[in-house]
Amino acid sequence: MQAFEKLQRTYTKIDNVLFTIAPWGDQVFEPAILDAIELLTEKAWQLPYVLRVDSKPSMTSMCI
């Protein structure tokens, strides 16, 4: 336990939050759904102590 706490003091705590959006049907790439994901991504950056936000629609390597 002490080694784990030292790791957290040295680097950062591993505290994650996962938001999941599950639209009805198969319409994941509808403009309204993508807009909602974009808004959620922007709002996630405003949470206290946020260091990183990953969002699939904002990743350039995503294949559609």
N, C-alpha and C positions, 0 to 999 in steps of 0.2 A: 504494500500500500504506500509506503514512503517513496518508493521509486516512481510510482505512478503520480503522486502528488508533486514530486520534483519535476517530472516531465511536464506536467501542467503549468508549473511556475515558470519553467524555462521557455516553453513554447506557447501554448494556449490550451484552454480547456476544449475538450471535444464535445461541445454542446451543439446539437443540430436541431433544426426545425424543418419539417417536410410538409409542404402544402400539396394536395392532390386535387386536380380538377377532373371530374368525370362527367362529361356532357352526356345527355340522353342520346341514344343511338350511336351511329358511327361518324358523327359530324365533328370530329376533333379539329379539323382545319378550317372550319367556318370562320369568317371574319369576326363575328361576335365572340367566339371562344378565344381566338388569338388575341383580341383586344383585352379580354378579361385576364388572360395570362400575362400580357404586357403590363397591365395595371397592377396586378399582384406582384410582379417582379419589381416595379418601381416602388411600391409601398414596402416591400420587404427590405429594401435598402434603407428605409427610414426607421426600422426597428432599432432599439438601443443595442449597442455593442456589435453591430453587424460588420463582419470583415469580408464576407463572400456571399454572393447570391448567384446560383446557377439556375438558368431557365432554358429549357429545350428550344423554344422559338427564337431565343436570342443567340443560340450557338450556331455559328456559321457552318459547322460540319454536319448539320442535320440534313438528312435526305428526305425529300417528299416524293 
